[in-house]
Amino acid sequence: MKYAVKDINLAPQGRNNIALAEADMQALMEVRKEFEKTRPFKGERIGMALHVTKETAVLVRTFIAGGAEVAITGCNPISTQDDVAAALAAEGVSVYAHKGETQKEYYEFLNKILDFKPTITIDDGCDLVTELHTKRKELLGTVKLGMEETTTGIIRLHAMQKEGVLQCPVIAVNDNLTKHLMDNYYGTGQSTLDGILRATNTMLAGKTIVVAGYGSCGKGVALRAKGMGAKVIVTEVNPFRALQAHMDGCQVMKMDQAASLGDLFITVTGDIHVITRAHAEKMKDNAIICNSGHFDVEIDLKSIRAAYGEGKELRPFLKQFNINGKKINILADGRLVNLASAEGHPSMVMSLSFCGQALGAQWGLQNKPKPGVHVLPPEIDEKISRLQLKAFGVEMDALTPEQQKYLTSWQEGT
Ligand SMILES: NC(=O)c1ccc[n+]([C@@H]2O[C@H](COP(=O)([O-])OP(=O)(O)OC[C@H]3O[C@@H](n4cnc5c(N)ncnc54)[C@H](O)[C@@H]3O)[C@@H](O)[C@H]2O)c1
């Protein structure tokens, strides 16, 4: 069997959802049209570990249109959309993913992707490349190129490069402007709140929301929460980001102080143990804690569980812990709340990220970069921006020859 999905009969619903995504991913659909003509991935085997969502399905179909064979698994045990996985499997794609995988299944599925002997890997969080470099080294010679989607994955890749162990070229798609300043900012901003609302239906207006981390994701979350009437506190460890948060009108303080003030806590740092058991013990009755950073380590759930038990599941994705008589609600077991209890980012913004994956993989095959982490040239960001501006029906100015000359010369002053 070429697939392991929850229920293949969910395929019709998955197809409907993919059709909805395609309608809102015009830029990527334009890239697909180009690939249908040029077939840049003919003969390539693309192994993906990405969230299996309707938007990712549009990317899968785009690579197939470009001539590739594709095998896909998830990059998080609870983010798979089972209907989408079924639809892809029914189309003949090798899919190994279901929502609620065990840790064991998660790694078995990653290895299924490696068994497929990919020539290109596409990761979101670097688990596939890590598995390749630790347990499946024999396949290193087959992989021409890796692609990485998210900040956390790129941190890991830079650490591998620094230690001299990274043996293939990997493109940091997250570093595209059309990725981290769009997907991380607008996408995480909206979908994190969407996940919290679907899990709790809590009112945001009037609440005090603590956002840990004021990077691309944190800014998006904080500023959108503010727009919905919340008072926002930011915690940071980077002085410039803390200054930015202060000047954007957020209160900035230590988590130790914020713990007793917040109604809702959102971590988006990519760091470990940002909310500890001691913080949870200081929180108000009925406080809500969740995470939208890549891994489930930002909230120290292990220590909270060790002291206060497993918590009671009051509804899907909401567990309530009795912490010294106070009810503390933790969403999605500390995993990405936007992908666990909602559907991840809206299709339009994922179109920009995935244009980066598609055009980046094409660039990588053509330019054959050396082993190491690589950033794409600015022309790719420009192309993606132009495609999306066209989809929005937006026209912009172009430099006149006089302006072009002025902006590249130094003689003319006051
Ligand atoms: N939910 C999603 O769908 C989604 C989308 C994109 C990225 N991500 C993930 O979200 C995380 C953040 O991504 P980003 O692009 O915003 O990264 P970033 O590097 O731009 O920002 C992270 C910020 O967190 C701060 N930080 C680190 N440790 C901290 C601590 N202990 N306390 C407070 N602040 C701390 C850093 O100083 C930095 O400003 C990553 O794990 C990334 O992979 C999630």
The ligand as a Tripos MOL2 file, in Angstrom:
@<TRIPOS>MOLECULE
LIG
   44    48     1     0     0
SMALL
NO_CHARGES

@<TRIPOS>ATOM
      1 N1          2.2590   28.6660   14.0030 N.am      1 LIG1
      2 C1          2.7250   28.6520   12.7880 C.2       1 LIG1
      3 O1          2.0380   28.2890   11.8390 O.2       1 LIG1
      4 C2          4.1140   29.1490   12.5360 C.ar      1 LIG1
      5 C3          4.4160   29.8080   11.3360 C.ar      1 LIG1
      6 C4          5.7170   30.2710   11.1500 C.ar      1 LIG1
      7 C5          6.6710   30.0670   12.1240 C.ar      1 LIG1
      8 N2          6.3350   29.3670   13.2700 N.ar      1 LIG1
      9 C6          7.2920   29.1100   14.3490 C.3       1 LIG1
     10 O2          7.1130   30.1340   15.3300 O.3       1 LIG1
     11 C7          8.3400   30.3450   16.0520 C.3       1 LIG1
     12 C8          8.7340   31.8150   15.9550 C.3       1 LIG1
     13 O3          9.0120   32.1460   14.6020 O.3       1 LIG1
     14 P1          9.4210   33.6180   14.1600 P.3       1 LIG1
     15 O4          9.5680   33.5700   12.6890 O.co2     1 LIG1
     16 O5          8.5400   34.6270   14.7930 O.co2     1 LIG1
     17 O6         10.8920   33.6880   14.8270 O.3       1 LIG1
     18 P2         11.7610   34.9840   15.1790 P.3       1 LIG1
     19 O7         13.1340   34.5030   15.3610 O.co2     1 LIG1
     20 O8         11.4730   36.0650   14.1930 O.co2     1 LIG1
     21 O9         11.1440   35.4570   16.5900 O.3       1 LIG1
     22 C9         11.2570   34.7470   17.7760 C.3       1 LIG1
     23 C10        11.3760   35.7790   18.8930 C.3       1 LIG1
     24 O10        11.2910   35.1140   20.1480 O.3       1 LIG1
     25 C11        12.2180   35.7300   21.0230 C.3       1 LIG1
     26 N3         12.5340   34.8130   22.1310 N.ar      1 LIG1
     27 C12        13.4000   33.7590   22.1460 C.ar      1 LIG1
     28 N4         13.4270   33.2010   23.3590 N.ar      1 LIG1
     29 C13        12.5590   33.8980   24.1410 C.ar      1 LIG1
     30 C14        12.1480   33.8010   25.4860 C.ar      1 LIG1
     31 N5         12.6550   32.8710   26.2940 N.pl3     1 LIG1
     32 N6         11.2310   34.6910   25.9610 N.ar      1 LIG1
     33 C15        10.7210   35.6590   25.1440 C.ar      1 LIG1
     34 N7         11.0900   35.8180   23.8500 N.ar      1 LIG1
     35 C16        11.9840   34.9360   23.3510 C.ar      1 LIG1
     36 C17        13.4060   36.0680   20.1440 C.3       1 LIG1
     37 O11        14.2250   37.0680   20.7290 O.3       1 LIG1
     38 C18        12.7320   36.5310   18.8700 C.3       1 LIG1
     39 O12        12.4960   37.9240   18.8420 O.3       1 LIG1
     40 C19         9.3340   29.3760   15.4120 C.3       1 LIG1
     41 O13         9.3260   28.1760   16.1430 O.3       1 LIG1
     42 C20         8.7560   29.1430   14.0240 C.3       1 LIG1
     43 O14         9.2350   27.9560   13.4540 O.3       1 LIG1
     44 C21         5.0790   28.9420   13.5000 C.ar      1 LIG1
@<TRIPOS>BOND
     1     1     2 1
     2     2     3 2
     3     2     4 1
     4     4     5 ar
     5     4    44 ar
     6     5     6 ar
     7     6     7 ar
     8     7     8 ar
     9     8     9 1
    10     8    44 ar
    11     9    10 1
    12     9    42 1
    13    10    11 1
    14    11    12 1
    15    11    40 1
    16    12    13 1
    17    13    14 1
    18    14    15 2
    19    14    16 1
    20    14    17 1
    21    17    18 1
    22    18    19 2
    23    18    20 1
    24    18    21 1
    25    21    22 1
    26    22    23 1
    27    23    24 1
    28    23    38 1
    29    24    25 1
    30    25    26 1
    31    25    36 1
    32    26    27 ar
    33    26    35 ar
    34    27    28 ar
    35    28    29 ar
    36    29    30 ar
    37    29    35 ar
    38    30    31 1
    39    30    32 ar
    40    32    33 ar
    41    33    34 ar
    42    34    35 ar
    43    36    37 1
    44    36    38 1
    45    38    39 1
    46    40    41 1
    47    40    42 1
    48    42    43 1
@<TRIPOS>SUBSTRUCTURE
     1 LIG1         1 GROUP 0 **** ****
